[in-house]
Every structure is written in structure tokens, then in C-alpha cells.
Amino acid sequence: MTTQSPPERLRVAFQNVGCKLNLYEIEALKTGFDQRGYQIVPFGDQADIYVVNTCTVTGSGDADSRKVVRRARRANPAATVVATGCYAQHRPRELEEIGANLVVGNSQKASLVDHLEAHLSGASMPQTPSPQEPRTTNFLQIEGTVEQGRTRGTLQIQDGCDEHCTYCIIPQVRGPGVSRPAAETLEQAHRMVQSGYRELALTGVHTGSYGSDLAQKDGLVHLLKELEKIDGLERIRLNSLEPGSVSDALIHHVAASSKFCRHFHIPLQSGDDQTLKRMGRHYSRAYYAERIEKIATLIPDCAVGADVMVGFPGERQEHFDNTYALIGDLPMTYLHVFPFSLRTATPAERLQDHLSNQVKQERSRRLIALGQRKRLEFHQSFVGRRLQVLVEDRRDKATGLRVGLSDNYIKVVFEGGKTLPNHFAVASITRAREDLVFGETLTQ
Ligand code: SF4
């Protein structure tokens, strides 16, 4: 494949849709284009090439992906619009019909620039995306720096999933689970720290399964221990962990670690055993509750969040009430609530008793309110106490104040005075809201 610069400095704009894994990938794509001599411009600017990393996890992921592809096409009718990611893998023709010139599947993302250059020169590369081969074999690399002002980054350690929950399309569009080799992951982490990151959030599709395909027992804990040795990497966070991956070894390791953030995000989806079974989720409400209680006991002030799905086919009122009661009783600190969204070609298509949008919305509304109440209570428990924050290179839009994030996932806003971006500061918390807390900085 060519490694030469494009003949003229073509402008390329990127837009991401979807999850934190897509965020990592879009940053990696940017650095790849930068290294080949392209000029990276904001998505709102006129560009010669638009790259859209799409999402298909829900119907709104599809709709947002289509919207961005159409927007790119409208912004410059003469541009080359490239679509990649999960929606592109699942329904390439739909994106071509609305304006994508080139669709690159998940397994070929790592050579996206080569595909683009072949397309621009009229040459042909293997047909993409291939429905048989969504699996990642080459992980995208973040090479160097494109943007300034970095503090917190996302590091991909894994891709794909072997679980096959009945509502989920992701194993079909990302393929079976695959772990990024430890040496490559550590090298990537080193490079990201050298380019300025102080905090890395480890991410994947089923991050907790890390190491299972490498025949490595406790692979994730082993990787964490190695990452913690990296000088300059001050904080390590895990983005999302399936309940079955939250082992005693992991909880004990996090409790004892000085670098690991006091933060777990553990999808619950339902707190009702019958619903969990129909979802194809292999744990019970009692197991989930025991894991959360253990975290809260061993790691005081830990942020504990969950994804919760409402309105799964056949979810009766008493099933929903079980979910609501479980979350109410547990020391959860925030929720991400999703109404069930039918994905074609998933087993949920064959289930009976699909619920009306009205019921789904009503249940969503109740759970969102519960999550907000719990988050406010968590935030209020820090008034009069101190939190160490990593100061970001931006101001809060609504208040105009400086912003920092605590290790336990609390957004702190403060006057800031002499605080420097990408440094740690200690804030004394004076007031709490559901979405953030106010602080006065004491030291940096
Ligand atoms: S664990 Fe279940 S919900 Fe998560 S990606 Fe795998 S199949 Fe989808």
C-alpha cells in the first residue's frame, strides 16, 4: 500500500456517532490521516473528504448515522464521503443510497486510508464491508498528536463479543471477542501518555473478557498491573464491564490501587430474573446486587453506574417494578436508561409481546428520574469535602467556570484562577447539583 502524501493537501473532516470505542477509533483514524499528509479540519468546515464512524446499537444510532452522512454530502456535493463503523458494516447499501461514496467495514478500518486512496485513484481493493468478516484482526493505532488540549483519552484493549444477548446486534457487526495483545496495548498506552494524556479509560465491546482468547487467567488484572507501571499515567479507568467480569480479584485490585479510578460502570439491563433470562444475560439480580454491594463496601465513595433497558418484549409491570426496586436499594450513583429498540436479525425479533412506545417512554421517564435522584444524593454527599480533579482545557458552557473531573466521575466546576489544564487540583466542594458540583480550588 502507498505511504506517500496525497498529491495536494486534501482536507478531511471526521464525525463520530455512538460509543466510547468509536471515539478511540476516530482519534486513531485522525492520526493516521495526519501522518499521510492530509489536513484535518473540523466537521463544520468545507472538506474534500468526510469520514463518518457510524453506530447501529439502537434505532437512534442508525438515524444519527444517516443524518451525519447526509450532512456531509450536503456540505460539499463534490466531496468523497466515507462511512465506516457498525451501521456501515450492517447496512452498507443504505449509506450508499444517501450519499456515501465508500463504505469500509469494521475489519478493514485499520486500512481505511489505503481503501480511500485506492478509491480516489480508481483502483480496487477487496470488497468492503464483508458480512462474513466483521472481526478486528488489526487494532487501530493512535500515532502522534493531532489536537492539543488532551487530558483524558480512550484506549482500546478489546473488540467484539461472544455473548449474544438476544437484543444485541453488536456481535454480528463487530465479530467474536478478540483481545489486543498486551505488548501492543502497553505500547499504545505509552504513546498516548507521551502525547499528553494523564488519564486513560480502557474500552472495548466486552472489556471484561480481556485475555479469555489469550488463554490468560485474570488477563484484565494482569494488564492493569502492567499499565500502572507507566510513568506519567496518573489515572486508569474502565469504561464498561459486564457483571460476570467483575471478579473478586478485580475489585480487590482496584481497592488497593492508587492509580485506578473509583468508578465502575456495570450494565444491569434488567433487575428481573425472568427478563434477564429472555435477554440471554447470564446472571441473576441477586448476583448483580452482591457485586455492587461488595464494590461499595470495599471502595468507599466509588461511582457505580449502569445501563438499564426498559420495555424489553414481555416486560410486565411487575418485572419493571423489580428493576426499579433493585436500583432503588443499591448504592448506584447514576444510570443510562435506554428504551428497547428492535434490531433486525436479532433473536428478539422472534419474541412476542412487544410493548408500546408509550409504555417504554413512561418507564424510561421513571427510571431516569430515579437515576437523577441517586446522582444528586451522591453529589450532595461531597459538600464540605475535598475532591482531586484533573483540570480540563475547556470551560463549562453554562457557568463559564473551569471544569475538572474527579476519579469517581464527578464533574467539578470552579473559578480556577491559576489552575492549569491537564494538571491535578484539589477542590473544596461547596454546592451540589444533579449534573455537577461547585468547588473552590485549594491547591494545584
Ligand atoms: S455483552 Fe451482550 S449487550 Fe454487550 S455487546 Fe455482547 S451481546 Fe451485546
Residues whose N, C-alpha, C, O or C-beta is under 5 A from the ligand:
A	BS01	SF4	C161 E163 H164 C165 C168 I170 V205
